[in-house]
Amino acid sequence: MPKKNKLNHNRDGSGLAIPAGLFIGMGIGFWTNDLVPWIFIGLGGGFLGMLLAHLIKNK
């Protein structure tokens, strides 16, 4: 049985949801010339995506 590394136990990629949400929010914000609200919307979407990924993984 291989030794379990502490760093390898969470390899679902859900940590990328927050930066992805921020970049999507920034892109829409620059496009609509309304940056700050879209950054917060993207950040909230990233946290929501991370939560959903964890819930689906632990099902």
mmCIF file of the N, C-alpha and C atoms, coordinates in Angstrom:
data_MODEL
# 
_entry.id   MODEL 
# 
loop_
_atom_site.group_PDB 
_atom_site.id 
_atom_site.type_symbol 
_atom_site.label_atom_id 
_atom_site.label_alt_id 
_atom_site.label_comp_id 
_atom_site.label_asym_id 
_atom_site.label_entity_id 
_atom_site.label_seq_id 
_atom_site.pdbx_PDB_ins_code 
_atom_site.Cartn_x 
_atom_site.Cartn_y 
_atom_site.Cartn_z 
_atom_site.occupancy 
_atom_site.B_iso_or_equiv 
_atom_site.pdbx_formal_charge 
_atom_site.auth_seq_id 
_atom_site.auth_comp_id 
_atom_site.auth_asym_id 
_atom_site.auth_atom_id 
_atom_site.pdbx_PDB_model_num 
ATOM 1   N N  . MET A 1 1  ? 0.844   -1.177 0.000   1.00 0.00 ? 1  MET A N  1 
ATOM 2   C CA . MET A 1 1  ? 0.000   0.000  0.000   1.00 0.00 ? 1  MET A CA 1 
ATOM 3   C C  . MET A 1 1  ? 0.891   1.242  0.000   1.00 0.00 ? 1  MET A C  1 
ATOM 4   N N  . PRO A 1 2  ? 0.672   2.164  -0.983  1.00 0.00 ? 2  PRO A N  1 
ATOM 5   C CA . PRO A 1 2  ? 1.538   3.340  -1.055  1.00 0.00 ? 2  PRO A CA 1 
ATOM 6   C C  . PRO A 1 2  ? 1.276   4.290  0.112   1.00 0.00 ? 2  PRO A C  1 
ATOM 7   N N  . LYS A 1 3  ? 2.336   4.968  0.482   1.00 0.00 ? 3  LYS A N  1 
ATOM 8   C CA . LYS A 1 3  ? 2.260   5.940  1.562   1.00 0.00 ? 3  LYS A CA 1 
ATOM 9   C C  . LYS A 1 3  ? 1.456   7.158  1.106   1.00 0.00 ? 3  LYS A C  1 
ATOM 10  N N  . LYS A 1 4  ? 0.522   7.615  1.928   1.00 0.00 ? 4  LYS A N  1 
ATOM 11  C CA . LYS A 1 4  ? -0.328  8.747  1.560   1.00 0.00 ? 4  LYS A CA 1 
ATOM 12  C C  . LYS A 1 4  ? 0.371   10.044 1.947   1.00 0.00 ? 4  LYS A C  1 
ATOM 13  N N  . ASN A 1 5  ? 0.576   10.882 0.964   1.00 0.00 ? 5  ASN A N  1 
ATOM 14  C CA . ASN A 1 5  ? 1.197   12.172 1.194   1.00 0.00 ? 5  ASN A CA 1 
ATOM 15  C C  . ASN A 1 5  ? 0.135   13.178 1.606   1.00 0.00 ? 5  ASN A C  1 
ATOM 16  N N  . LYS A 1 6  ? 0.437   14.034 2.570   1.00 0.00 ? 6  LYS A N  1 
ATOM 17  C CA . LYS A 1 6  ? -0.532  15.022 3.039   1.00 0.00 ? 6  LYS A CA 1 
ATOM 18  C C  . LYS A 1 6  ? -0.943  15.982 1.931   1.00 0.00 ? 6  LYS A C  1 
ATOM 19  N N  . LEU A 1 7  ? -0.073  16.263 0.995   1.00 0.00 ? 7  LEU A N  1 
ATOM 20  C CA . LEU A 1 7  ? -0.370  17.218 -0.063  1.00 0.00 ? 7  LEU A CA 1 
ATOM 21  C C  . LEU A 1 7  ? -1.208  16.625 -1.186  1.00 0.00 ? 7  LEU A C  1 
ATOM 22  N N  . ASN A 1 8  ? -1.296  15.320 -1.299  1.00 0.00 ? 8  ASN A N  1 
ATOM 23  C CA . ASN A 1 8  ? -1.990  14.690 -2.419  1.00 0.00 ? 8  ASN A CA 1 
ATOM 24  C C  . ASN A 1 8  ? -3.409  14.245 -2.105  1.00 0.00 ? 8  ASN A C  1 
ATOM 25  N N  . HIS A 1 9  ? -3.908  14.495 -0.911  1.00 0.00 ? 9  HIS A N  1 
ATOM 26  C CA . HIS A 1 9  ? -5.224  13.974 -0.576  1.00 0.00 ? 9  HIS A CA 1 
ATOM 27  C C  . HIS A 1 9  ? -6.357  14.805 -1.163  1.00 0.00 ? 9  HIS A C  1 
ATOM 28  N N  . ASN A 1 10 ? -6.106  16.014 -1.636  1.00 0.00 ? 10 ASN A N  1 
ATOM 29  C CA . ASN A 1 10 ? -7.171  16.874 -2.156  1.00 0.00 ? 10 ASN A CA 1 
ATOM 30  C C  . ASN A 1 10 ? -6.838  17.272 -3.597  1.00 0.00 ? 10 ASN A C  1 
ATOM 31  N N  . ARG A 1 11 ? -6.981  16.351 -4.497  1.00 0.00 ? 11 ARG A N  1 
ATOM 32  C CA . ARG A 1 11 ? -6.624  16.591 -5.899  1.00 0.00 ? 11 ARG A CA 1 
ATOM 33  C C  . ARG A 1 11 ? -7.847  16.758 -6.786  1.00 0.00 ? 11 ARG A C  1 
ATOM 34  N N  . ASP A 1 12 ? -8.919  17.382 -6.280  1.00 0.00 ? 12 ASP A N  1 
ATOM 35  C CA . ASP A 1 12 ? -10.128 17.515 -7.083  1.00 0.00 ? 12 ASP A CA 1 
ATOM 36  C C  . ASP A 1 12 ? -10.127 18.773 -7.946  1.00 0.00 ? 12 ASP A C  1 
ATOM 37  N N  . GLY A 1 13 ? -9.195  19.688 -7.750  1.00 0.00 ? 13 GLY A N  1 
ATOM 38  C CA . GLY A 1 13 ? -9.124  20.885 -8.575  1.00 0.00 ? 13 GLY A CA 1 
ATOM 39  C C  . GLY A 1 13 ? -10.103 21.967 -8.188  1.00 0.00 ? 13 GLY A C  1 
ATOM 40  N N  . SER A 1 14 ? -10.801 21.801 -7.071  1.00 0.00 ? 14 SER A N  1 
ATOM 41  C CA . SER A 1 14 ? -11.805 22.793 -6.699  1.00 0.00 ? 14 SER A CA 1 
ATOM 42  C C  . SER A 1 14 ? -11.179 24.116 -6.276  1.00 0.00 ? 14 SER A C  1 
ATOM 43  N N  . GLY A 1 15 ? -9.911  24.106 -5.907  1.00 0.00 ? 15 GLY A N  1 
ATOM 44  C CA . GLY A 1 15 ? -9.241  25.342 -5.526  1.00 0.00 ? 15 GLY A CA 1 
ATOM 45  C C  . GLY A 1 15 ? -9.075  26.303 -6.689  1.00 0.00 ? 15 GLY A C  1 
ATOM 46  N N  . LEU A 1 16 ? -9.244  25.821 -7.897  1.00 0.00 ? 16 LEU A N  1 
ATOM 47  C CA . LEU A 1 16 ? -9.152  26.691 -9.068  1.00 0.00 ? 16 LEU A CA 1 
ATOM 48  C C  . LEU A 1 16 ? -10.439 27.442 -9.345  1.00 0.00 ? 16 LEU A C  1 
ATOM 49  N N  . ALA A 1 17 ? -11.504 27.125 -8.619  1.00 0.00 ? 17 ALA A N  1 
ATOM 50  C CA . ALA A 1 17 ? -12.787 27.775 -8.864  1.00 0.00 ? 17 ALA A CA 1 
ATOM 51  C C  . ALA A 1 17 ? -12.747 29.252 -8.477  1.00 0.00 ? 17 ALA A C  1 
ATOM 52  N N  . ILE A 1 18 ? -12.042 29.589 -7.410  1.00 0.00 ? 18 ILE A N  1 
ATOM 53  C CA . ILE A 1 18 ? -11.999 30.982 -6.965  1.00 0.00 ? 18 ILE A CA 1 
ATOM 54  C C  . ILE A 1 18 ? -11.248 31.859 -7.958  1.00 0.00 ? 18 ILE A C  1 
ATOM 55  N N  . PRO A 1 19 ? -10.009 31.500 -8.368  1.00 0.00 ? 19 PRO A N  1 
ATOM 56  C CA . PRO A 1 19 ? -9.353  32.353 -9.361  1.00 0.00 ? 19 PRO A CA 1 
ATOM 57  C C  . PRO A 1 19 ? -10.090 32.391 -10.697 1.00 0.00 ? 19 PRO A C  1 
ATOM 58  N N  . ALA A 1 20 ? -10.699 31.267 -11.079 1.00 0.00 ? 20 ALA A N  1 
ATOM 59  C CA . ALA A 1 20 ? -11.458 31.258 -12.331 1.00 0.00 ? 20 ALA A CA 1 
ATOM 60  C C  . ALA A 1 20 ? -12.640 32.209 -12.245 1.00 0.00 ? 20 ALA A C  1 
ATOM 61  N N  . GLY A 1 21 ? -13.345 32.185 -11.124 1.00 0.00 ? 21 GLY A N  1 
ATOM 62  C CA . GLY A 1 21 ? -14.460 33.103 -10.944 1.00 0.00 ? 21 GLY A CA 1 
ATOM 63  C C  . GLY A 1 21 ? -14.017 34.558 -10.954 1.00 0.00 ? 21 GLY A C  1 
ATOM 64  N N  . LEU A 1 22 ? -12.874 34.833 -10.328 1.00 0.00 ? 22 LEU A N  1 
ATOM 65  C CA . LEU A 1 22 ? -12.361 36.203 -10.331 1.00 0.00 ? 22 LEU A CA 1 
ATOM 66  C C  . LEU A 1 22 ? -11.999 36.663 -11.736 1.00 0.00 ? 22 LEU A C  1 
ATOM 67  N N  . PHE A 1 23 ? -11.344 35.807 -12.501 1.00 0.00 ? 23 PHE A N  1 
ATOM 68  C CA . PHE A 1 23 ? -10.968 36.197 -13.860 1.00 0.00 ? 23 PHE A CA 1 
ATOM 69  C C  . PHE A 1 23 ? -12.196 36.386 -14.749 1.00 0.00 ? 23 PHE A C  1 
ATOM 70  N N  . ILE A 1 24 ? -13.195 35.539 -14.582 1.00 0.00 ? 24 ILE A N  1 
ATOM 71  C CA . ILE A 1 24 ? -14.426 35.711 -15.361 1.00 0.00 ? 24 ILE A CA 1 
ATOM 72  C C  . ILE A 1 24 ? -15.109 37.008 -14.956 1.00 0.00 ? 24 ILE A C  1 
ATOM 73  N N  . GLY A 1 25 ? -15.175 37.274 -13.642 1.00 0.00 ? 25 GLY A N  1 
ATOM 74  C CA . GLY A 1 25 ? -15.769 38.519 -13.173 1.00 0.00 ? 25 GLY A CA 1 
ATOM 75  C C  . GLY A 1 25 ? -15.001 39.744 -13.650 1.00 0.00 ? 25 GLY A C  1 
ATOM 76  N N  . MET A 1 26 ? -13.681 39.663 -13.655 1.00 0.00 ? 26 MET A N  1 
ATOM 77  C CA . MET A 1 26 ? -12.876 40.788 -14.152 1.00 0.00 ? 26 MET A CA 1 
ATOM 78  C C  . MET A 1 26 ? -13.099 41.005 -15.640 1.00 0.00 ? 26 MET A C  1 
ATOM 79  N N  . GLY A 1 27 ? -13.176 39.927 -16.391 1.00 0.00 ? 27 GLY A N  1 
ATOM 80  C CA . GLY A 1 27 ? -13.401 40.057 -17.830 1.00 0.00 ? 27 GLY A CA 1 
ATOM 81  C C  . GLY A 1 27 ? -14.731 40.704 -18.143 1.00 0.00 ? 27 GLY A C  1 
ATOM 82  N N  . ILE A 1 28 ? -15.772 40.255 -17.464 1.00 0.00 ? 28 ILE A N  1 
ATOM 83  C CA . ILE A 1 28 ? -17.095 40.859 -17.680 1.00 0.00 ? 28 ILE A CA 1 
ATOM 84  C C  . ILE A 1 28 ? -17.093 42.297 -17.184 1.00 0.00 ? 28 ILE A C  1 
ATOM 85  N N  . GLY A 1 29 ? -16.416 42.544 -16.060 1.00 0.00 ? 29 GLY A N  1 
ATOM 86  C CA . GLY A 1 29 ? -16.360 43.896 -15.512 1.00 0.00 ? 29 GLY A CA 1 
ATOM 87  C C  . GLY A 1 29 ? -15.652 44.879 -16.428 1.00 0.00 ? 29 GLY A C  1 
ATOM 88  N N  . PHE A 1 30 ? -14.551 44.459 -17.019 1.00 0.00 ? 30 PHE A N  1 
ATOM 89  C CA . PHE A 1 30 ? -13.856 45.337 -17.976 1.00 0.00 ? 30 PHE A CA 1 
ATOM 90  C C  . PHE A 1 30 ? -14.702 45.548 -19.226 1.00 0.00 ? 30 PHE A C  1 
ATOM 91  N N  . TRP A 1 31 ? -15.400 44.500 -19.633 1.00 0.00 ? 31 TRP A N  1 
ATOM 92  C CA . TRP A 1 31 ? -16.223 44.580 -20.841 1.00 0.00 ? 31 TRP A CA 1 
ATOM 93  C C  . TRP A 1 31 ? -17.408 45.525 -20.646 1.00 0.00 ? 31 TRP A C  1 
ATOM 94  N N  . THR A 1 32 ? -18.038 45.475 -19.464 1.00 0.00 ? 32 THR A N  1 
ATOM 95  C CA . THR A 1 32 ? -19.198 46.317 -19.197 1.00 0.00 ? 32 THR A CA 1 
ATOM 96  C C  . THR A 1 32 ? -18.831 47.637 -18.535 1.00 0.00 ? 32 THR A C  1 
ATOM 97  N N  . ASN A 1 33 ? -17.542 47.857 -18.268 1.00 0.00 ? 33 ASN A N  1 
ATOM 98  C CA . ASN A 1 33 ? -17.035 49.062 -17.626 1.00 0.00 ? 33 ASN A CA 1 
ATOM 99  C C  . ASN A 1 33 ? -17.639 49.238 -16.226 1.00 0.00 ? 33 ASN A C  1 
ATOM 100 N N  . ASP A 1 34 ? -17.813 48.126 -15.526 1.00 0.00 ? 34 ASP A N  1 
ATOM 101 C CA . ASP A 1 34 ? -18.363 48.115 -14.172 1.00 0.00 ? 34 ASP A CA 1 
ATOM 102 C C  . ASP A 1 34 ? -17.618 47.027 -13.392 1.00 0.00 ? 34 ASP A C  1 
ATOM 103 N N  . LEU A 1 35 ? -16.362 47.285 -13.051 1.00 0.00 ? 35 LEU A N  1 
ATOM 104 C CA . LEU A 1 35 ? -15.443 46.251 -12.595 1.00 0.00 ? 35 LEU A CA 1 
ATOM 105 C C  . LEU A 1 35 ? -15.759 45.706 -11.202 1.00 0.00 ? 35 LEU A C  1 
ATOM 106 N N  . VAL A 1 36 ? -15.937 46.559 -10.213 1.00 0.00 ? 36 VAL A N  1 
ATOM 107 C CA . VAL A 1 36 ? -16.012 46.106 -8.823  1.00 0.00 ? 36 VAL A CA 1 
ATOM 108 C C  . VAL A 1 36 ? -17.178 45.147 -8.561  1.00 0.00 ? 36 VAL A C  1 
ATOM 109 N N  . PRO A 1 37 ? -18.396 45.449 -8.990  1.00 0.00 ? 37 PRO A N  1 
ATOM 110 C CA . PRO A 1 37 ? -19.476 44.478 -8.711  1.00 0.00 ? 37 PRO A CA 1 
ATOM 111 C C  . PRO A 1 37 ? -19.235 43.118 -9.360  1.00 0.00 ? 37 PRO A C  1 
ATOM 112 N N  . TRP A 1 38 ? -18.677 43.117 -10.556 1.00 0.00 ? 38 TRP A N  1 
ATOM 113 C CA . TRP A 1 38 ? -18.448 41.843 -11.238 1.00 0.00 ? 38 TRP A CA 1 
ATOM 114 C C  . TRP A 1 38 ? -17.326 41.044 -10.589 1.00 0.00 ? 38 TRP A C  1 
ATOM 115 N N  . ILE A 1 39 ? -16.351 41.731 -9.983  1.00 0.00 ? 39 ILE A N  1 
ATOM 116 C CA . ILE A 1 39 ? -15.319 40.999 -9.250  1.00 0.00 ? 39 ILE A CA 1 
ATOM 117 C C  . ILE A 1 39 ? -15.945 40.278 -8.061  1.00 0.00 ? 39 ILE A C  1 
ATOM 118 N N  . PHE A 1 40 ? -16.831 40.967 -7.331  1.00 0.00 ? 40 PHE A N  1 
ATOM 119 C CA . PHE A 1 40 ? -17.485 40.319 -6.199  1.00 0.00 ? 40 PHE A CA 1 
ATOM 120 C C  . PHE A 1 40 ? -18.415 39.195 -6.641  1.00 0.00 ? 40 PHE A C  1 
ATOM 121 N N  . ILE A 1 41 ? -19.104 39.369 -7.745  1.00 0.00 ? 41 ILE A N  1 
ATOM 122 C CA . ILE A 1 41 ? -19.954 38.295 -8.279  1.00 0.00 ? 41 ILE A CA 1 
ATOM 123 C C  . ILE A 1 41 ? -19.097 37.093 -8.677  1.00 0.00 ? 41 ILE A C  1 
ATOM 124 N N  . GLY A 1 42 ? -17.965 37.341 -9.324  1.00 0.00 ? 42 GLY A N  1 
ATOM 125 C CA . GLY A 1 42 ? -17.061 36.253 -9.702  1.00 0.00 ? 42 GLY A CA 1 
ATOM 126 C C  . GLY A 1 42 ? -16.475 35.552 -8.495  1.00 0.00 ? 42 GLY A C  1 
ATOM 127 N N  . LEU A 1 43 ? -16.130 36.307 -7.456  1.00 0.00 ? 43 LEU A N  1 
ATOM 128 C CA . LEU A 1 43 ? -15.591 35.703 -6.240  1.00 0.00 ? 43 LEU A CA 1 
ATOM 129 C C  . LEU A 1 43 ? -16.640 34.825 -5.564  1.00 0.00 ? 43 LEU A C  1 
ATOM 130 N N  . GLY A 1 44 ? -17.865 35.324 -5.474  1.00 0.00 ? 44 GLY A N  1 
ATOM 131 C CA . GLY A 1 44 ? -18.943 34.518 -4.893  1.00 0.00 ? 44 GLY A CA 1 
ATOM 132 C C  . GLY A 1 44 ? -19.222 33.277 -5.715  1.00 0.00 ? 44 GLY A C  1 
ATOM 133 N N  . GLY A 1 45 ? -19.184 33.417 -7.037  1.00 0.00 ? 45 GLY A N  1 
ATOM 134 C CA . GLY A 1 45 ? -19.372 32.251 -7.898  1.00 0.00 ? 45 GLY A CA 1 
ATOM 135 C C  . GLY A 1 45 ? -18.259 31.235 -7.729  1.00 0.00 ? 45 GLY A C  1 
ATOM 136 N N  . GLY A 1 46 ? -17.043 31.703 -7.529  1.00 0.00 ? 46 GLY A N  1 
ATOM 137 C CA . GLY A 1 46 ? -15.921 30.794 -7.292  1.00 0.00 ? 46 GLY A CA 1 
ATOM 138 C C  . GLY A 1 46 ? -16.071 30.017 -6.006  1.00 0.00 ? 46 GLY A C  1 
ATOM 139 N N  . PHE A 1 47 ? -16.481 30.710 -4.927  1.00 0.00 ? 47 PHE A N  1 
ATOM 140 C CA . PHE A 1 47 ? -16.710 30.005 -3.664  1.00 0.00 ? 47 PHE A CA 1 
ATOM 141 C C  . PHE A 1 47 ? -17.851 29.007 -3.795  1.00 0.00 ? 47 PHE A C  1 
ATOM 142 N N  . LEU A 1 48 ? -18.898 29.380 -4.503  1.00 0.00 ? 48 LEU A N  1 
ATOM 143 C CA . LEU A 1 48 ? -20.026 28.468 -4.716  1.00 0.00 ? 48 LEU A CA 1 
ATOM 144 C C  . LEU A 1 48 ? -19.591 27.250 -5.535  1.00 0.00 ? 48 LEU A C  1 
ATOM 145 N N  . GLY A 1 49 ? -18.782 27.486 -6.568  1.00 0.00 ? 49 GLY A N  1 
ATOM 146 C CA . GLY A 1 49 ? -18.273 26.372 -7.367  1.00 0.00 ? 49 GLY A CA 1 
ATOM 147 C C  . GLY A 1 49 ? -17.389 25.442 -6.558  1.00 0.00 ? 49 GLY A C  1 
ATOM 148 N N  . MET A 1 50 ? -16.579 26.009 -5.662  1.00 0.00 ? 50 MET A N  1 
ATOM 149 C CA . MET A 1 50 ? -15.725 25.189 -4.812  1.00 0.00 ? 50 MET A CA 1 
ATOM 150 C C  . MET A 1 50 ? -16.566 24.346 -3.852  1.00 0.00 ? 50 MET A C  1 
ATOM 151 N N  . LEU A 1 51 ? -17.611 24.947 -3.286  1.00 0.00 ? 51 LEU A N  1 
ATOM 152 C CA . LEU A 1 51 ? -18.502 24.218 -2.394  1.00 0.00 ? 51 LEU A CA 1 
ATOM 153 C C  . LEU A 1 51 ? -19.193 23.075 -3.132  1.00 0.00 ? 51 LEU A C  1 
ATOM 154 N N  . LEU A 1 52 ? -19.689 23.350 -4.319  1.00 0.00 ? 52 LEU A N  1 
ATOM 155 C CA . LEU A 1 52 ? -20.371 22.306 -5.094  1.00 0.00 ? 52 LEU A CA 1 
ATOM 156 C C  . LEU A 1 52 ? -19.416 21.168 -5.466  1.00 0.00 ? 52 LEU A C  1 
ATOM 157 N N  . ALA A 1 53 ? -18.179 21.510 -5.810  1.00 0.00 ? 53 ALA A N  1 
ATOM 158 C CA . ALA A 1 53 ? -17.203 20.468 -6.152  1.00 0.00 ? 53 ALA A CA 1 
ATOM 159 C C  . ALA A 1 53 ? -16.909 19.590 -4.948  1.00 0.00 ? 53 ALA A C  1 
ATOM 160 N N  . HIS A 1 54 ? -16.796 20.177 -3.772  1.00 0.00 ? 54 HIS A N  1 
ATOM 161 C CA . HIS A 1 54 ? -16.556 19.383 -2.564  1.00 0.00 ? 54 HIS A CA 1 
ATOM 162 C C  . HIS A 1 54 ? -17.760 18.513 -2.222  1.00 0.00 ? 54 HIS A C  1 
ATOM 163 N N  . LEU A 1 55 ? -18.970 19.065 -2.392  1.00 0.00 ? 55 LEU A N  1 
ATOM 164 C CA . LEU A 1 55 ? -20.163 18.277 -2.093  1.00 0.00 ? 55 LEU A CA 1 
ATOM 165 C C  . LEU A 1 55 ? -20.311 17.104 -3.044  1.00 0.00 ? 55 LEU A C  1 
ATOM 166 N N  . ILE A 1 56 ? -20.019 17.327 -4.314  1.00 0.00 ? 56 ILE A N  1 
ATOM 167 C CA . ILE A 1 56 ? -20.123 16.243 -5.300  1.00 0.00 ? 56 ILE A CA 1 
ATOM 168 C C  . ILE A 1 56 ? -19.061 15.186 -5.054  1.00 0.00 ? 56 ILE A C  1 
ATOM 169 N N  . LYS A 1 57 ? -17.858 15.625 -4.676  1.00 0.00 ? 57 LYS A N  1 
ATOM 170 C CA . LYS A 1 57 ? -16.770 14.677 -4.426  1.00 0.00 ? 57 LYS A CA 1 
ATOM 171 C C  . LYS A 1 57 ? -17.047 13.793 -3.209  1.00 0.00 ? 57 LYS A C  1 
ATOM 172 N N  . ASN A 1 58 ? -17.645 14.372 -2.187  1.00 0.00 ? 58 ASN A N  1 
ATOM 173 C CA . ASN A 1 58 ? -17.880 13.630 -0.937  1.00 0.00 ? 58 ASN A CA 1 
ATOM 174 C C  . ASN A 1 58 ? -19.191 12.858 -0.921  1.00 0.00 ? 58 ASN A C  1 
ATOM 175 N N  . LYS A 1 59 ? -19.903 12.830 -2.011  1.00 0.00 ? 59 LYS A N  1 
ATOM 176 C CA . LYS A 1 59 ? -21.180 12.116 -2.074  1.00 0.00 ? 59 LYS A CA 1 
ATOM 177 C C  . LYS A 1 59 ? -21.002 10.637 -2.070  1.00 0.00 ? 59 LYS A C  1 
# 
